């Protein structure tokens, strides 16, 4: 923005590029990040590259952030990567979310900003690969301009705190250089990147750029936008997966004062989950939220469950156990090393355990919502919190048929994502209603679709329930020589153009530990049928199997009377690199051992054998990051108290340690809350939970007052961090509970099962 003019994100970028005296920098779209990043300087051809920063004549530096921020802190970290390279004064930096960048290119959409996605631990690694160059280019151009002004070679200048600084102490502000720098030809080769020893921003703690606006209530979320005087829509959705509408009193709804219309929508056949409305629904359109909700209540809609209603989790669990015991059923073999049958025959001891996990929801603080302004002939503007603007664009473009230049998708900060906003059913609903509203009184007005909390819980894309059966064979030296893990779950990839033999990828990681540590290893996946919508959830596909494997390792350690920490370290063995086919590999066993030792030291693991409280530990490797949790609990008359939680993470170079600490703490709290209390249950074919009373996200007790974090110093390339604090928290908790009470919890949610077993 400039002065007092408030413009859309797209207009802001056009305006900024044409401002006199401004230097605007961009890098081209890089679909494959391993290719050399193109270098470009924006002149009037602003649409040819994605603008990432602007040095304004008044000294402010505007940095555009391409990835959505739903609380992960990407707006801060990505901006600091660029600011570091250019030598900006962070106090003069203004961070702007870019929204979707797309234009027409040879009949196909051309995405201007490269990848735009958040919440799956990819933002920082991708930024490290390409966004530094935008800052380096800005610094190069500014120093070239300064060299001409000062009469010294550019390589004898440095960028520092928004200034070009000469060896003799002379300084010129970037603001004074911006106009001249904009007239310098771009370099023919990529400018050199700043050496790490000169970093002043990267690796130093910084508060979230939106923190003040968040705590003062001034930050505008998608829920706060309206594009004028919108028609409000709430939907009555079929509660039965695969069900249909039976009856509804549309006249009664339209008789409510303020109600304009009732519109029926249905999922588009043949479309992948998350790209169309999830369920048949009646949308009540009204002048305000109160009238819309009253109209929805007046509908008194009834629904038919259809054939083969959704079974309860207990039915699916029984099906899983039957398949585990049916030699005629052929699972998908995810990984196989050696021969587990031979290992079992030679074993001195074999142990087996079965673990159960429920369906769980995302329950984001901000429920799904979407604002649409549609001109059926010329354009559409969509305002929605999303974790993938490109996927949102694909939904809007399919439903409207518009060209890229006719579609404006604005992405304000979202109130939590955790994978829920990777699905765009709420945008598809809004588009379907906008295209269907024909009444002259509302046809040309913007539309705002709102979800209530009960809507959100009843129609989420849930983390799939799962059953695990693990079998281990041990030799006389108490070493694990055979490991067979079987997992049964409804894949989150069904219907998403994934081959049947790869559906396990949403549920398991083929090379996740202890794969590679045990000579005879096999991982099998058994599909379960479900109509319930499912999708990515914070930490998928690591979180669900890690609870089972890390709990089982603890069981094995206790079975052979070994210290669980020593047992894990012995499994990791000598420092080496383990092959890893997933993102972030290979696995460095020394780095994993290090986070375990640090977590143990911080919680004083030497007390493990003699402490009145219980200590538990667990670890995980997630997208290139190494993390360990150590937890101390004490039994109470009605459950447990969590006294201490320690989380240690090695994520490579930490861009913003303060933001990383917040991510680790938040993810740990989320994981503990989920493990302690949360489950989505099915009865009579539909979800039972309607709010936080029956989906009780933990508030104070039994959660700890503080989560202690330790970030391992590292010079390795950074990894993502938004999900890494989740997978090892729940097993560390269960292991601590066992040590404190001798009750082994193999079924979540933990408090309910603990009360049953004790």
C-alpha positions in Angstrom: 0.0 0.0 0.0 1.1 3.6 -0.4 -0.1 6.6 1.6 -3.7 6.4 2.7 -4.9 4.4 -0.4 -6.1 0.9 0.5 -5.9 -1.4 -2.5 -6.4 -5.1 -3.2 -3.3 -7.2 -3.1 -3.2 -7.5 -6.9 -3.7 -3.7 -7.3 -1.0 -3.1 -4.7 1.5 -5.0 -6.7 0.7 -3.2 -10.0 0.8 0.2 -8.2 4.0 -0.5 -6.4 5.8 -1.5 -9.6 5.0 1.8 -11.2 5.9 4.0 -8.2 8.5 6.6 -9.0 11.8 6.0 -7.2 10.9 2.4 -6.2 13.1 -0.6 -6.8 11.0 -3.7 -7.2 12.5 -7.2 -7.3 11.0 -10.5 -8.3 12.0 -14.0 -9.2 10.2 -16.1 -11.9 8.0 -19.0 -11.3 10.1 -22.1 -10.6 8.0 -25.3 -10.8 11.1 -27.3 -10.2 13.1 -25.8 -7.4 16.2 -27.7 -8.4 16.6 -25.6 -11.6 18.6 -22.4 -11.6 16.4 -19.6 -10.4 15.9 -17.0 -13.1 16.9 -13.4 -12.3 14.7 -10.5 -13.3 14.3 -6.8 -12.5 10.8 -5.4 -12.7 10.2 -2.4 -14.8 6.8 -1.9 -16.4 6.7 -5.6 -17.2 5.6 -6.4 -13.6 3.5 -9.4 -14.7 6.4 -11.3 -16.0 7.8 -12.2 -12.7 6.6 -12.4 -9.1 7.3 -9.3 -7.1 8.8 -10.2 -3.7 10.2 -6.9 -2.5 10.1 -3.1 -3.1 12.5 -0.5 -1.8 10.4 2.6 -1.5 11.7 6.2 -1.7 10.6 6.8 1.8 12.9 4.2 3.2 10.3 1.5 3.8 10.9 -2.0 2.4 7.8 -3.9 1.4 8.3 -7.7 1.3 5.7 -9.9 -0.3 5.1 -13.3 1.3 3.9 -15.9 -1.1 2.9 -18.7 1.3 -0.3 -18.4 3.3 0.1 -17.9 7.0 -2.4 -19.8 9.2 -0.4 -19.3 12.4 2.7 -21.1 11.3 4.7 -17.8 11.3 5.7 -18.1 7.6 5.0 -14.3 7.1 7.8 -13.6 9.5 10.3 -16.2 8.5 10.0 -15.9 4.8 10.3 -12.1 5.0 13.4 -12.4 7.2 15.1 -14.6 4.7 14.8 -11.9 2.0 15.6 -9.1 4.4 18.7 -10.8 5.6 20.1 -11.2 2.1 19.5 -7.6 1.1 20.8 -6.2 4.4 17.4 -4.5 5.3 16.6 -2.6 8.4 14.0 -5.0 9.9 12.3 -2.0 11.7 11.5 -0.5 8.3 10.1 -3.7 6.7 6.4 -4.0 5.9 5.3 -7.5 5.2 2.4 -8.0 2.7 0.7 -11.3 1.9 0.7 -11.8 -1.9 -2.4 -13.8 -2.4 -2.5 -16.0 -5.5 -0.2 -14.9 -8.4 -1.4 -16.3 -11.7 -1.7 -15.1 -15.3 -2.4 -16.6 -18.7 0.5 -18.2 -20.5 0.1 -20.0 -23.8 -3.4 -21.2 -23.0 -2.4 -22.4 -19.5 -2.2 -20.7 -16.1 1.2 -19.4 -15.2 1.8 -19.1 -11.5 4.0 -16.1 -10.8 5.3 -16.8 -7.3 6.5 -20.4 -7.5 5.0 -22.8 -4.9 2.3 -21.4 -2.6 1.5 -23.8 0.1 1.7 -23.9 3.9 1.2 -26.2 6.8 3.1 -29.3 5.6 6.6 -28.2 6.5 7.6 -27.2 3.0 7.6 -23.4 3.2 11.0 -22.8 4.8 13.0 -25.4 2.8 11.5 -24.1 -0.5 12.2 -20.5 0.5 15.8 -21.4 1.4 16.2 -22.8 -2.0 15.0 -19.8 -4.0 13.9 -16.7 -2.0 17.3 -15.7 -0.8 18.2 -14.9 -4.4 15.5 -12.1 -4.5 17.2 -10.4 -1.5 20.7 -10.9 -3.0 19.6 -9.4 -6.2 18.2 -6.3 -4.4 21.5 -5.9 -2.5 23.5 -6.3 -5.7 21.6 -3.6 -7.5 21.6 -1.2 -4.6 25.4 -1.6 -4.0 26.0 -1.1 -7.7 24.1 2.2 -7.4 26.1 3.1 -4.3 29.4 2.3 -6.0 28.7 4.8 -8.7 27.7 7.4 -6.1 30.7 6.8 -3.8 33.3 6.1 -6.5 34.4 2.8 -5.1 34.0 -0.8 -6.4 30.8 -2.5 -5.4 32.6 -5.4 -4.0 34.1 -3.1 -1.4 30.6 -2.2 -0.1 28.3 -4.1 2.1 24.5 -3.9 2.8 23.7 -3.3 6.5 20.5 -2.0 8.3 19.1 -0.5 5.1 22.3 1.2 4.1 25.1 0.7 1.6 28.2 1.0 3.8 31.8 1.7 2.5 34.9 0.6 4.2 35.7 4.1 5.3 32.4 4.4 7.1 30.4 6.4 4.5 26.8 5.4 4.2 23.9 5.9 1.8 20.4 4.7 2.6 18.7 2.3 0.4 15.9 4.8 0.0 18.2 7.3 -1.6 19.6 4.5 -3.9 16.3 3.0 -5.0 15.6 5.1 -8.0 19.2 4.7 -9.4 19.2 1.0 -8.7 16.0 0.6 -10.6 17.8 1.8 -13.7 20.7 -0.6 -13.5 20.7 -3.7 -15.8 20.2 -7.0 -14.0 23.3 -9.1 -13.7 24.0 -11.9 -16.1 24.8 -14.4 -13.3 23.2 -14.9 -9.9 24.6 -12.5 -7.3 26.5 -14.2 -4.5 24.6 -15.0 -1.3 25.6 -13.6 2.0 28.0 -15.8 4.1 26.4 -17.3 7.2 28.9 -15.6 9.5 27.5 -12.2 8.5 23.9 -13.1 9.3 22.1 -10.5 11.5 18.5 -11.6 11.2 18.6 -15.3 10.4 19.0 -17.2 13.6 18.0 -14.3 15.8 14.6 -14.3 17.5 11.9 -12.1 16.1 8.3 -11.6 17.1 5.5 -12.4 14.6 5.0 -9.5 12.2 1.2 -9.8 12.9 1.5 -10.2 16.7 0.4 -6.7 17.7 -2.6 -6.9 15.3 -3.5 -10.3 16.6 -3.5 -9.4 20.3 -5.2 -6.1 19.8 -7.9 -7.5 17.6 -6.9 -5.5 14.6 -5.8 -8.3 12.4 -8.4 -9.0 9.6 -9.1 -12.7 9.1 -11.2 -14.0 6.3 -14.2 -14.0 8.7 -13.7 -10.2 9.0 -14.0 -9.5 5.2 -17.2 -8.9 3.4 -16.5 -6.9 0.2 -19.3 -4.5 1.0 -22.8 -5.6 2.0 -22.8 -9.4 1.4 -25.6 -11.9 1.4 -25.0 -14.3 4.3 -25.4 -18.0 3.7 -25.4 -20.9 6.2 -26.0 -24.5 5.1 -27.9 -27.4 6.4 -25.8 -30.3 5.3 -26.6 -34.0 5.1 -25.1 -35.5 8.3 -24.8 -39.0 6.7 -21.7 -39.7 4.5 -23.3 -40.8 1.2 -26.7 -39.7 2.3 -29.3 -37.5 0.6 -32.1 -35.0 1.4 -35.4 -36.4 2.6 -37.7 -33.5 3.6 -37.4 -29.8 4.3 -39.8 -26.9 4.8 -38.4 -24.3 2.4 -41.5 -22.1 2.8 -41.0 -21.9 6.5 -37.4 -20.9 6.1 -38.3 -18.2 3.6 -41.0 -16.9 5.9 -38.3 -15.8 8.4 -37.8 -12.1 8.2 -34.5 -11.3 6.4 -34.3 -14.6 4.5 -34.0 -14.2 0.8 -33.8 -17.7 -0.7 -33.1 -21.3 -0.1 -30.8 -23.0 -2.6 -30.0 -26.7 -2.9 -26.5 -27.7 -3.8 -25.0 -31.2 -4.3 -21.4 -32.5 -4.7 -20.2 -32.4 -8.3 -19.9 -36.0 -9.5 -16.5 -37.2 -10.5 -14.5 -34.6 -8.6 -11.8 -35.4 -6.0 -12.5 -35.0 -2.3 -11.9 -31.5 -1.2 -12.6 -29.9 -4.6 -16.4 -29.9 -4.4 -19.1 -29.6 -1.8 -18.7 -32.5 0.6 -22.4 -33.3 1.1 -25.9 -32.5 -0.3 -27.0 -29.3 1.4 -29.6 -26.5 1.6 -28.2 -23.0 1.7 -30.2 -20.4 3.4 -29.4 -16.9 2.1 -30.3 -13.9 4.3 -29.5 -10.3 5.2 -27.6 -11.3 8.3 -26.2 -14.3 10.2 -29.1 -14.4 12.8 -31.7 -14.5 10.0 -29.8 -17.2 8.1 -29.5 -19.4 11.2 -33.1 -18.9 12.0 -34.1 -19.8 8.5 -31.9 -22.9 8.7 -33.6 -24.0 11.9 -37.0 -23.4 10.3 -36.2 -25.8 7.5 -36.4 -28.8 9.9 -34.5 -30.7 7.2 -34.5 -34.5 7.5 -32.0 -36.7 5.7 -31.7 -40.3 4.5 -28.6 -42.3 5.4 -28.5 -44.2 2.1 -27.2 -47.7 1.6 -24.4 -49.1 3.9 -24.4 -46.4 6.5 -21.0 -45.4 7.9 -19.9 -47.9 10.6 -18.7 -47.0 14.0 -15.0 -47.1 14.8 -15.5 -50.3 16.8 -16.8 -52.1 13.7 -13.8 -50.9 11.7 -11.5 -52.0 14.4 -13.0 -55.5 14.4 -12.6 -55.6 10.6 -9.0 -54.7 11.0 -8.4 -57.4 13.5 -10.0 -59.9 11.3 -7.8 -58.9 8.4 -4.7 -59.2 10.5 -5.6 -62.8 11.3 -6.7 -63.7 7.8 -3.8 -65.3 5.9 -5.9 -65.2 2.7 -6.1 -61.4 2.8 -3.2 -59.8 1.0 -2.0 -56.4 2.4 0.1 -53.9 0.7 3.7 -54.5 1.6 5.2 -51.0 2.3 8.7 -52.1 3.0 10.4 -55.5 3.5 14.0 -56.1 4.6 15.4 -59.6 5.4 13.1 -62.3 6.5 10.9 -61.7 9.6 9.7 -65.4 9.7 13.3 -66.7 10.0 14.0 -64.0 12.6 11.0 -65.1 14.6 12.0 -68.8 14.6 15.5 -67.9 15.8 14.3 -65.4 18.4 14.9 -65.9 22.1 11.8 -63.8 22.8 8.9 -62.4 20.8 6.4 -59.7 21.9 3.3 -58.4 20.3 1.0 -55.5 21.0 -2.1 -53.9 19.3 -2.8 -50.1 19.4 -6.0 -48.2 18.5 -6.4 -44.6 17.5 -9.7 -42.8 16.8 -10.9 -40.5 14.1 -9.9 -36.9 15.1 -10.9 -33.5 13.7 -8.9 -30.3 13.0 -11.2 -28.0 15.0 -9.4 -24.9 13.8 -10.1 -21.7 15.8 -11.5 -20.0 12.7 -14.2 -22.2 11.1 -14.3 -22.5 7.3 -15.7 -19.4 5.5 -15.5 -17.8 2.2 -16.5 -14.5 0.6 -17.3 -14.4 -3.2 -18.0 -11.4 -5.4 -19.1 -12.8 -8.8 -19.8 -11.0 -12.1 -20.9 -13.9 -14.2 -19.5 -12.3 -17.3 -16.3 -10.7 -16.3 -14.6 -11.7 -13.0 -14.7 -13.3 -9.6 -13.1 -12.3 -6.4 -12.7 -14.9 -3.6 -11.5 -14.1 -0.1 -10.7 -17.3 1.9 -8.1 -18.6 4.3 -6.4 -21.5 2.4 -3.2 -23.4 2.8 -3.0 -23.9 -1.0 -4.1 -20.9 -3.2 -3.3 -22.9 -6.3 -5.8 -25.6 -5.4 -8.4 -22.9 -4.5 -7.8 -21.4 -7.9 -8.3 -24.8 -9.6 -11.7 -25.1 -7.9 -12.8 -21.6 -8.9 -11.6 -21.9 -12.4 -13.3 -25.2 -13.0 -16.6 -23.9 -11.7 -16.6 -20.6 -13.6 -14.5 -21.3 -16.7 -12.8 -17.9 -16.3 -9.4 -17.0 -17.5 -6.6 -16.5 -14.9 -6.8 -12.7 -15.3 -10.5 -12.9 -14.3 -9.9 -14.7 -11.1 -8.7 -12.8 -8.0 -8.0 -15.0 -4.9 -7.1 -13.1 -1.8 -5.6 -15.0 1.1 -5.8 -13.3 4.5 -4.2 -14.8 7.5 -6.1 -17.8 8.7 -7.1 -18.8 12.2 -5.4 -22.2 12.1 -5.0 -24.7 9.3 -3.4 -28.0 10.4 -4.3 -29.5 7.0 -8.0 -28.6 7.0 -7.5 -25.6 4.7 -5.8 -27.9 2.1 -9.4 -28.9 1.3 -11.6 -26.5 -0.5 -15.1 -27.8 -0.1 -16.1 -24.5 1.6 -14.9 -22.5 -1.5 -16.7 -24.9 -3.8 -19.9 -24.4 -1.8 -19.6 -20.7 -2.0 -19.0 -20.8 -5.7 -22.0 -23.1 -6.3 -24.3 -20.8 -4.3 -22.9 -17.7 -6.1 -23.5 -19.2 -9.5 -27.0 -20.3 -8.4 -28.4 -17.1 -6.9 -30.7 -15.6 -9.5 -33.0 -13.4 -7.5 -32.6 -9.8 -8.6 -32.4 -8.6 -5.0 -29.3 -10.6 -4.3 -27.8 -11.5 -7.6 -25.3 -8.7 -7.8 -24.3 -8.6 -4.1 -21.3 -10.4 -2.6 -21.9 -13.7 -0.8 -20.4 -14.7 2.5 -20.7 -18.4 3.5 -20.3 -19.2 7.2 -19.7 -22.4 9.0 -20.7 -22.9 12.7 -18.7 -25.0 15.1 -21.1 -27.9 14.8 -20.9 -27.7 11.0 -17.1 -27.8 11.2 -17.0 -30.9 13.5 -19.8 -32.8 11.5 -18.2 -32.2 8.1 -14.4 -32.2 8.6 -11.8 -34.1 6.6 -10.8 -36.3 9.6 -7.5 -37.9 10.5 -8.3 -41.6 9.8 -8.8 -44.0 12.7 -6.2 -46.8 12.7 -5.3 -50.1 14.3 -1.7 -51.3 14.6 -0.4 -54.7 15.4 3.3 -54.8 16.1 5.5 -57.9 16.6 9.1 -57.9 17.6 11.7 -60.7 17.8 14.7 -60.3 20.2 17.9 -62.3 20.4 19.7 -63.3 23.5 21.5 -60.0 23.7 18.1 -58.3 24.0 18.6 -56.8 20.5 15.6 -56.4 18.2 16.3 -58.7 15.2 12.9 -58.8 13.7 10.1 -56.2 13.4 6.7 -56.7 11.8 4.2 -53.8 11.8 0.7 -54.0 10.4 -1.5 -51.0 10.1 -5.2 -50.9 9.1 -6.9 -47.6 8.2 -9.1 -45.9 5.7 -6.6 -44.1 3.4 -7.0 -40.3 3.0 -5.9 -40.7 -0.6 -9.0 -42.6 -1.8 -10.6 -40.8 -4.7 -7.6 -38.5 -5.2 -6.1 -40.2 -8.3 -3.7 -42.3 -6.3 -3.0 -45.9 -7.4 -4.3 -48.6 -5.0 -0.8 -49.8 -4.3 0.2 -46.3 -3.1 -2.8 -45.5 -0.9 -0.8 -46.2 2.2 1.3 -43.0 1.6 -1.2 -40.9 3.6 -0.9 -43.3 6.5 2.7 -44.5 6.7 6.2 -43.5 5.8 8.1 -46.5 4.3 11.5 -45.6 5.7 10.3 -44.3 9.1 12.3 -45.6 12.1 12.9 -48.3 13.2 13.1 -49.2 9.5 16.8 -49.4 8.7 17.7 -50.2 12.3 16.4 -53.8 12.4 17.8 -56.4 9.9 14.5 -58.1 9.4 11.8 -55.6 9.0 8.4 -55.6 7.3 5.6 -53.0 7.2 2.2 -53.9 5.9 -0.9 -51.7 5.3 -4.5 -53.0 5.3 -7.2 -50.8 3.7 -10.4 -50.2 5.5 -13.6 -49.0 3.8 -15.2 -45.8 5.0 -17.4 -43.0 3.5 -16.2 -40.5 6.1 -14.2 -37.7 4.5 -10.6 -37.7 5.5 -7.5 -35.7 4.7 -4.2 -34.4 6.0 -3.9 -33.7 9.7 -1.0 -32.0 11.5 1.9 -34.4 11.2 0.4 -36.9 8.7 1.6 -39.5 7.8 4.1 -39.6 10.7 1.9 -39.0 13.7 -0.3 -42.1 13.7 2.3 -44.8 13.2 4.8 -43.0 15.5 2.4 -43.4 18.5 2.4 -47.2 18.0 6.1 -47.7 17.2 7.4 -45.5 19.9 5.1 -47.0 22.5 6.0 -50.5 21.4 9.8 -49.7 21.7 9.1 -48.6 25.3 7.3 -51.8 25.9 10.2 -53.8 24.6 12.6 -51.9 26.8 10.6 -52.7 29.9 10.1 -56.3 28.9 13.9 -56.8 28.9 14.4 -54.6 31.9 16.3 -52.0 30.0 16.4 -48.2 30.4 14.2 -47.0 27.6 16.7 -44.3 26.7 19.6 -46.7 26.6 17.5 -49.1 24.6 16.7 -46.5 22.0 20.3 -45.3 21.7 21.5 -48.9 21.3 19.0 -49.4 18.4 20.3 -46.3 16.7 23.9 -47.6 17.1 26.9 -46.0 15.5 26.6 -42.7 13.7 25.6 -43.3 10.1 23.3 -42.2 7.3 20.2 -44.3 6.7 18.6 -44.2 3.2 15.2 -42.4 3.3 13.0 -42.1 0.2 10.8 -39.4 1.7 11.3 -35.7 1.8 14.3 -34.6 3.9 16.4 -37.7 4.0 18.8 -39.4 4.6 18.4 -40.0 8.3 21.4 -39.2 10.4 21.4 -41.5 13.4 23.8 -39.2 15.3 21.4 -36.3 15.1 18.6 -38.4 16.3 20.6 -39.7 19.2 21.6 -36.2 20.1 18.0 -34.9 20.4 17.2 -37.9 22.6 20.2 -37.3 24.9 19.4 -33.6 25.1 15.8 -34.2 26.0 16.8 -36.8 28.6 19.4 -34.4 30.2 16.9 -31.5 30.3 14.3 -33.6 32.2 17.0 -35.2 34.3 16.4 -38.8 33.0 18.8 -40.1 35.7 15.8 -40.1 38.0 14.0 -42.5 35.6 14.3 -45.6 37.9 13.8 -43.9 41.3 11.4 -41.0 40.6 8.0 -41.2 42.2 6.6 -39.6 39.1 6.8 -41.3 35.7 9.3 -40.3 33.0 8.6 -41.1 29.3 10.6 -40.4 26.2 10.0 -40.8 22.4 11.5 -39.4 19.2 10.6 -39.0 15.6 12.1 -38.0 12.2 9.8 -35.7 10.3 10.5 -34.2 6.9 14.2 -33.8 7.6 13.8 -32.7 11.3 14.8 -34.6 14.4 12.6 -34.2 17.5 12.3 -35.8 20.9 9.9 -35.4 23.8 10.5 -36.2 27.4 7.5 -36.0 29.7 7.0 -36.3 33.5 3.6 -37.2 34.9 2.1 -38.0 38.2 -1.0 -40.0 38.9 -3.9 -38.3 40.7 -7.2 -39.6 42.2 -9.1 -38.9 39.0 -6.4 -39.2 36.3 -2.9 -37.8 35.8 -1.1 -34.5 36.0 1.6 -33.6 33.5 4.3 -32.0 35.5 6.9 -31.2 32.8 7.2 -31.5 29.1 10.5 -31.1 27.2 10.7 -30.8 23.4 14.1 -30.8 21.7 14.3 -30.2 17.9 17.0 -30.2 15.3 15.6 -28.5 12.2 18.9 -27.5 10.7 19.5 -23.7 10.6 16.6 -22.0 12.6 15.4 -19.0 10.7 13.5 -17.5 13.6 14.2 -19.3 16.9 11.3 -17.5 18.6 8.8 -18.6 16.0 10.2 -22.1 16.0 9.8 -22.3 19.7 6.2 -21.2 19.4 5.6 -23.8 16.8 7.1 -26.6 18.9 5.1 -25.5 22.0 1.8 -25.2 20.0 2.3 -28.5 18.2 3.1 -30.2 21.5 0.0 -28.8 23.2 -2.1 -29.8 20.2 -0.7 -33.3 20.3 -1.2 -33.8 24.0 -4.7 -32.4 23.9 -5.6 -34.7 21.1 -4.1 -37.7 22.8 -5.7 -37.0 26.2 -9.3 -36.3 25.2 -10.3 -36.2 21.6 -12.2 -38.6 19.4 -14.7 -38.3 16.7 -17.3 -41.0 17.1 -19.9 -42.4 14.7 -23.4 -43.6 15.8 -26.3 -44.4 13.6 -24.2 -43.5 10.6 -23.2 -40.0 11.5 -20.7 -38.0 13.6 -21.8 -37.4 17.2 -19.7 -34.4 18.2 -21.3 -31.0 17.9 -19.0 -28.6 19.9 -16.2 -28.3 22.4 -18.4 -29.8 25.1 -18.2 -33.3 23.5 -14.9 -32.5 21.6 -13.1 -31.1 24.6 -9.9 -29.5 23.5 -7.7 -29.2 26.6 -7.4 -25.9 28.3 -5.4 -26.0 31.6 -5.4 -29.2 33.6 -4.0 -31.7 32.9 -1.8 -29.8 30.4 1.5 -28.4 31.8 2.0 -24.8 32.6 5.1 -24.6 30.5 6.6 -26.6 27.7 10.4 -26.4 27.7 12.0 -26.3 24.3 15.6 -26.7 23.2 16.6 -25.9 19.6 19.8 -27.6 18.5 22.3 -25.2 16.9 23.0 -26.3 13.3 24.4 -25.0 10.0 22.5 -27.6 8.0 19.9 -26.4 5.5 16.6 -25.6 7.4 13.6 -27.8 7.4 9.9 -27.0 8.0 8.7 -26.9 11.6 4.9 -26.5 11.7 4.2 -30.2 12.3 7.3 -31.7 13.9 6.2 -31.2 17.5 3.3 -33.5 17.1 4.4 -37.2 16.4 6.5 -38.0 19.4 4.5 -36.1 22.1 1.7 -38.7 22.5 3.9 -41.8 22.8 6.2 -40.0 25.3 3.1 -39.2 27.3 1.8 -42.8 27.2 5.3 -44.1 28.2 5.4 -41.7 31.1 1.9 -42.9 32.2 3.1 -46.5 32.2 6.2 -45.7 34.3 4.1 -43.8 36.8 1.2 -46.2 37.1 2.1 -49.5 35.5 -0.9 -49.0 33.2 0.0 -49.4 29.5 -2.4 -47.3 27.4 -2.6 -48.7 23.9 -5.9 -47.0 22.9 -6.5 -43.3 22.5 -7.9 -41.0 23.8 -5.7 -41.7 26.8 -7.7 -40.4 29.8 -10.8 -42.4 28.8 -8.7 -45.6 28.4 -6.7 -44.9 31.5 -9.8 -44.6 33.6 -11.1 -47.9 32.2 -7.8 -49.8 32.9 -6.7 -48.5 36.2 
